[in-house]
Every structure is written in C-alpha cells, then in structure tokens.
Amino acid sequence: MVDSYLVENPRFPFCKGCGHTMVLRRLNEALVALQVSPQKICLVTDIGCIGLADGLFREIHTVHTTHGRSTAFATGIALADSILADSGLKTIVLIGDGGAMIGLQHLVHAAMLNVNLTVLIGNNFVYGMTGGQGSSLTPECFVTATTPGGNIVPPLDMCEVLKHSNAPFVARTFATDAKLPELLREAISFNGFCAIEILELCTEFAVPSNELTGKKLEEIAERNRWRLGSFQNKTSRSTYAERHKDSFEQEESARPVAPVRRIKIPRVTPLREPVSILVAGSAGERVQSSASLLCQAAATSGLTVTQKNDNPVTQGSGFSLSELWLSPGEIGFTGIEHPDFVIITSEDGYKEVRGRGWFDNLGQGSTVVLDDSIGADEMDRRIKRLPLRKTFGAKQAALGALTLLATAKRLVDEENLVAQVNDRYGDESSRLMQKVDELQRQFDVKGF
C-alpha cells in the first residue's frame, strides 16, 4: 500500500499561503485513495511556479516541458500508452493560467480528441514566476504588474472554451475546497479528457495588490459568472484511442492483403566508405521522393542512411532539395560540408545550390552532375553535363540521375533499388533501368 506519493518530509518551494501547495497536497491525497502504482503515473509539468512539483514526488514518472506545451507533450504520452501499450497510464498535467493561455490550442485539441488525460489548471490570475503580470484569465479591475490601474479586459472563461471543444469532463473549484480530493479522484479515474480549473491565491503578487482572501475568490467567481463544480461529464463519448482502434480494425479488414516481397540484405554491403549526396531540382518533380527511394534501397542493402529535405514555404513552386548520407557504419553528423556528389536537374535547383555557396564547398573528389539545359557559369573538370530531363523526363530526372549514380558507383544493391522503384512506380522501373543503361553507354559515366 502506498502511504504517500510525495518525497519524505516534502519542503514545498512555494511562497507562504500559495495555492500550489494545497493543490499538490490534495493531488497526493487523491492518488493515495486510488492506490495507483507509481509506475503507472506520469506527471507532466509546465514552466512556471507549479512546475516545481516535479521534485516533490517520488517514484512516479515526471516530464518537465516548455512553457505552454505541457498538454501537447502529455497528449503524445497518453496516446502512445493508449494505442501502443496497455492503456494503464494515468497522465496528469500541472499548468498555470499563463501556461494554459500560451498553450490554449493544445488544450483545445486534447479536448477535441478526448485523450485520456487529466489537466489541472492552477489559476491564480497572474504570471507568478515572472513578476505578477496579468494573464488572459485575470479578472476585470484586478491589479497586476502590467495593469497597475486595474485590468480593463474581460477574462476568458476557460471551462466554457473547453466545454465547447467537446471536453467530456470539465470542472472548476477552489484550492481550499474540502471536496477537491474527491473531484481529483473522479477526474483521474475518468476514461477521457478531464480539465479542472482550480482558483487559488498568489500571495506574493496578487494578494498584496488586491487584498485577496478566500471569500474574495468566491466573489470574483460570482462576478465573472464562473460556474463552480463539475458541470460537464459526458461518459458516453468514446476516447480517441477507442475510435482509432475501431477505425483501424475496420480499415484493416477492408484492406486487401498485399503479397509479401522478401528483400535480400547482403551480408557484405557494396559501400565501403560514407558517401554524401546533394540532389536539387524543381518543386513537383519528385526530387525528395526520389531521394527517399534511394535511401530505402540503401537501408534494405544494410546501410545506415539520413535524408534532410528543404523547399520553400510555397511547396508547389521554386526549388526542392535533399541532402543524403549513405554509410556502412553509424552516421554521427548529418550535415554535409563537402558533398561527394551534387546532382542538379533544373534551373531552380541550380540557383538554390549556387546561392547557398555549395560550389565553394566542393572537396577535391567532389563530382557535380548538371542537366545540360542549365546555363551554369562554373565549368571545370568536376562538372559533368548530362541530358537528364531529355532522357528521363522532368518528373523522373532526379530518380534517373540517382539511379545512374547508385548503379555506376555500386552504392546500393541494384536488386533492392529496382524493387523500391517498382513498388512506387510499377512497370516504370524496367523502362527507367533501360534509359539508365542507354545513358551509360552513350556517355562515359561509369567512373562518374
């Protein structure tokens, strides 16, 4: 039996009278009453005073996150547990009113998904860690560091926002409420998204400026028409994990069974040293997907691979670029300082590569392959011009060039490369390889 989830003789680091101390004590009481295994509890905290709770609990899992992002982290943890594991984890978020507003979208999204998560929002109306500035939950007329004459902006009703985001369990109460442990037990036991807004005092900043007391908190709640208690509990709504499971099972049952193709992984990989490749072209011309096919072929050939893509925000226009490493061993640094091979299939790709200064970073053994339609100024022995677009077409120029490179330099197992292309493009793989052979015969590219 667990007597307490807190460390022995806990020293709460909060200011005297701070509501956070009460919240954490009540949370501990609720957990003791539930007798949840410490290994089945994950406490996710936000930056802010309440985030100091991490070191006060023993044995349970704790994750300390960036400001406002605790709900997003916790959502990922809860989904991973409910979909990939046994759904036994109790994930609890501790967040202040400042962090709640900074991460409002994360709260809304978690409520919409109905993730199995309990979020405790400690609302003391100010940013207590950074000097008592006002937040979006600061009541009207409330004096803060940023509203010395009193706040003139109506506060957001967080519970209403989450209620209209289809949160199945929403509640609001005070840190001093004798029934808080009972409410916490109910929320933690609930299968789905729960949010409890806990109104409390910041004795360092809010109380001196506003002469706050527990009775005044009740008046603030009444004045802002903030309902108290548990006022939304839709137990009939399925969680995201349950709906995902049902959807996945239906999809799997309707999906035709694909034939299994076994890929041979050679005992000895054809590549002896790491090779870096920069391939660039135009958006929409399969530059990045072609690079991905080469990486897949390399991986199934027993190599370690990395791929880093780049393109403009516009996605469908301008350049498209991939940086690749293929290596028989581990890849420590994924950046490319001096590319072994540069393949450029269009003017868009050439302008981007040139603008980034890649031509100035070529090593002594670097090889540059340009499509013969590109009007390049840099012409030296390391630059080879090939009719890539003319031979393979615009949408297969990058794939054709990478296939040509891979086969000429024996970077990957050719059978695996053909299999990857065949999986993606079907019969096009045989025509692609024919064109590669023709280009090899027409031009002296075996030495590359």
N, C-alpha and C positions, 0 to 999 in steps of 0.2 A: 504493500500500500504506500502511495506517495503522500507524505505529510505536507510537503511544500515544493513548489517548482522554483522558488526563489533560492538564491545562494544563502548560505548560513549567515545569520545576522546581517541582512542587507542594509547597506547605507545608501539611502536614496539621494541622488545628487541634486535634487531639485530645491528650489527656494522654499523656505518655510511656508506652509499653507498652500503650496502649489497643488492644483487638482490632479496633476500627473501621478503623484504618489498614491492618491486614493484610487485612481483608475487601475494602476498596476497591482495594488493590494487586492482589489475586487476581482481582477482578472485571475490572480493566483487562487483566490477562493473558489472561483468558478471551475478552474481546472482541477483543483483538489476534489471538488464534489463530483466531477465527471470521471476522475481517475483515468485520464488518457495517458497512455505510455509516453514518456518524454521523447522517445524516438519517433513518435507519430505526431509531433507538434512542430510546426515551422513558424517562427515569429519573424515577420518582415517589417523593418522599421525605416522611417524616413529621416532625413536630416532635419534637425530641429531638436528642441529640448526633449521631446518624447522619444527620440531616437536613442537616448542614453539608456533605454530599457534593456538593450542587448546584454550588457554585462551583469544585469541583476538576476537573470535566470540561468539555472544550471541544467546541463544535460540536453535541453531541447535544442533544436536547430535554430539558428538566428542568421538573418541576412540583412545587412545594413546597406541601403541603396542611396541613390542620388535624390536630390530634392524634388518631391512631387511624383517620383517614379515608383514608389513602393508598391502601389496597386498593380502596376504593369508587371513588375518582377513577380509579385505574388500570383498574378493570373497565370503566368507561364509555369510557375511551380505547381499550382493546383491542377492545371490542365495536364501537365506531364504525369502527375500522380494519378489522376482520374482516368486518363486514356491509356497510358503506358504501364501503369503499376496497379496496385490493388485498391486504390481509392480510399485508403485508410488514413491519409494525412490530414491533419487539421491545420489549415493555413490561416494565420491571423495577421492582420495588418494594423500597425500603430502609426497614425499620421495626425499632424496638427491641422488647424484650419488654414494656415498658409500653404502647407504642402498639399492639402486637399484641393485648393483652388488652382495651384500650379499644375496639379495632375488631374484636373477635372475630367478631361477627356478619357483618362484611364479608368476613373471611377465609373463614368457613364458606360463605357464599353464593357467593363466587367459586369455591370448590372444588366446590360442588354444580353450578354452571353449567358448570364446566370451561371457563373463559375462557382464552384463550391469554395467559398471564401468568406471570412468574417472581417469586416473593416471597422475599426474603432477610430472615430474622428474626435480627437480632443480639442474642442472649440473653446478657447479662452479669449477669442475676439482679436488677438494681436499676434504679431510675429515676436514671440518671447525670446528667441535666441539672438536676434539681431538688433534689439533695441526698442521693441514695443511699437513697431509700425502697424498701421491698420491693414486689415485683410478684407477680402470680399465678403466675409461673414461678420464684419464689425457692425454693430447696431448703429442706427442713427443717433446723433448727439453724443456719441461715445468719443472721449478724448484719447488720442493716441499720439505717438511721436510725429506722425505725418498729418494728423488732423487736430492740432492743438486747440482750435476753436470749436471742436466737436465735428463728428462725421456728418456730412450732409447727403451721403449716398445711401439709399436703402440697401440693406444686406440681402444677399441671396438666401433663399430657403433651400438648403442642401438636400433635406429629406424630400422635398417636393420634386426637386430635379431628379433624384434617383428613383422616386416613385414613378414618375412619368418616363423613366428609362426602363420600366418594366422590372425593377428590382422586386423580388418576391418578399423580401423581409427588410423593412425599414423601421427604425425606432429612434426616439430622442428622449434623453433623460438628463439628470444631473449627476455629477461625480459623487455627490453626497447622498444620493438616493439609496435607501436601505435595500431596495429590491434590485439594485444594479447587478449583484452576482447572479441572481435568478435570471435576469434578462440576458446576461452574458452566457449562461449555461444554455439557454434556449437557442441563442444565435449560433454558438459553436456546434451544437448538436444538429442544427438545421442543415439539410442537404440542399445547398444552393447559395446564392449570393445574399449576404446579410450586411447591412450598414447600420451602425448605431452612432448617432451624434451625441457626444457627452459634453454638456455645458459645464464649464469649470472656471476657476479663478486663476489669473496670472497675478500673483501677489507682488511681483517686482515692478510691473509696469501698469497693468490695468487697474488694480485696486487703489494705488495712491492717487491716480489721476481722476478716478470716477467714484471713489468712496463706495466700492462694491461690497456687498455681503451676499450670503446665500439667498436671503429674501429678495434682494435686488435682482438676482439672476431670474427668479420667478417672474418678477415684474417685466424684465427685458423680454422673456419668452412670450408673455401675455401681450405686451405692446406690439411685438412683431408678428403676432398670431402664429407663433411656432407651436404646433401641436406636440404634446408630450405623450410618451408611452409608445407601445408597438401598434402602429396603425396601418401596416400592410403586411400580410402574411398569406401569400398565395401558394399553398403547399402543393397544389395540383400542377404547377408549371414544371416541366422537365428541365433538368440541367443541360448545359451544353454537351457534357460528356455523354449523357444518355442519348441525346438526339444524334450526336456524332456516331455513336455505336450503332444505332438503328439505321442511320443513313448509310454507313459504311457496309453493314451487313447486307442491306438491300442492293447496294451498288455491286458488291462482290458476287451476290447470287445472280445478278443480271449480266455480269461481265463474262464474255466468252473466254474459255480457258485457252491461253496462248501456248503454242508449242514451246517446250523448253529447249534452248540452244546452249550447249555447253561450250565455253570458250577455253581454249588451251592456253595455259600460262606457262611459258617456257621456264625450264629450270635455270637457264642462263640467259639473262636479258641481253638483247643486242647492243644496248648502250653501255659504254664503259665509264664515261665522264658526264657530269651535268651539262645540259645544253639549255641556253636561254633563247627564246624566240619572241620577236615583236612582230605582230601582224596588224596591219591597219588598212582600212578601206572606207567605204561609204555606208551610212546607216541604211538598213533594209537589204543589204547584200550578203547577209549570213556570215559576217566576219566572226562574231563572237560564238555563234553556234557551231561554225566550222572548227574554231579553236577548241571548243568543248569536245567535239568528236575525236580530235587528235588526243586530247587529254584522256578520254575514256579508253581509247585504244592503247595508250601508254600505260594506264592503270591496269588494264587487263593483260598487259605484257609484263607485269611485275615491276613497273617503275613507280616512283613517287612523283606526283605532279602538283603544280599550283597554277591557277589561272586568275588573273586580275583584269577586269574589264573597265572600259571607260567610254563614255559617249556624252554628247550634250544633253541638257535637260529636255530638249525638244524631242529626243528619242528617234523620231522618224526622219530627221534631216541632219546634214553635217557628217562628221566623221564617226567611225566605230573602230575600237582598238582593243586588242588583247595582249597581255604580257604573259608568257608561258615559261615555266621551268619544267624540264623533264630530267629526272635524275635516278640513277640506280640506288642511291642512298637517301638519307634524310635531307630535307631542304630547310636550312636554318633561316636564311634571309630571303624573303620572296621578292624583294625589289630587284630590278635589273639595272645595273650601272653601265655595263658594256655588253650589249646584246651580241650573241654569236651569229644570229640570223635576223635580218629585218626583211619582211615581206610587205610590200605596199601595192595595193591593187587599184587605187583611184587617186585622183587629184585631191579629194577631201582628206584621205589618209596621209598623203604626202605633205600637205600643208600643215597638218597637225603634228606629224613627226618632226618636220623641219622646225616648226615653231617652238617645240619643246627642247630643241637642241640635241636630239638624239644623234644626228650626224656628227656632232662634235665629240660624242662619247663612244664612237666605234673603236673597238680594240684592233690589234694588229691582225687577228684572224677573223674579224667580222666579215660577213657577206651580206650584201644588200641586193634584193631582187625587186625590180620595179616593173610594173606593167609598161609596155612600150608606148602607151598613149600618154604617159605622164611627161610633161615638159620640165624635167629636172635640170638644175644648174650643176649640181655636184656630179661630176663624171670622173671616176677613177677606176682602177683595176678591180676594186672590191664591188663595184656595181654591175649587176647583170640585168639586161633588159630582156623580158620575155613577153610574148603575146598572150598573157593570162586571160584577159577579158575576151579576146578574139577566139581563143581556144575553148575556154570553159563557159563563157557567158558571164554576165555581170554577177548573177546570184551564186555562181559556183567558182568564181575566180579565186577567192580565198581558200576554199576547200581544195580546189585543184592544185594550187600552189603549195599548200601544206602537205597534201598527199605526195606531191612531187618531191618535196624536201624530205619527208619521212622515209620514202622508199629509196631515194638516192643515197641518203646518209644512214640508212638502216637504223632509224631512231626507235622504231617500234616493230612489233611483229606484224608483218603485212597482212596475214590472215585476219588478225584481230581488227586491223584498221578497215579492211574491206567489210568485215562483219558489222562494224559500227555504222559505216556509211549505208550498208544495205538495210539495217534496222531503221534508219532515219528516212532514207530516200528510195528504198526498194530497188527496182531494176536499174535505177540511175547509177548504181555503184559499178556495174560492168562497163557502162559507157564511159564513166569517169576514168576508170583504170585504162581503158583503151586510149583515151585522149592523153593521159599521163605518159603512156608508152610512146605515143606518137611524138610528144614534145621532147621526150628524152632522146629519141632517135634523130629528131630534127635539129636539136641544139645540144651542145656539149654540156650537159648539166649533171653528169654523174659525179664529177668532182665538186660541184657546187662551189 
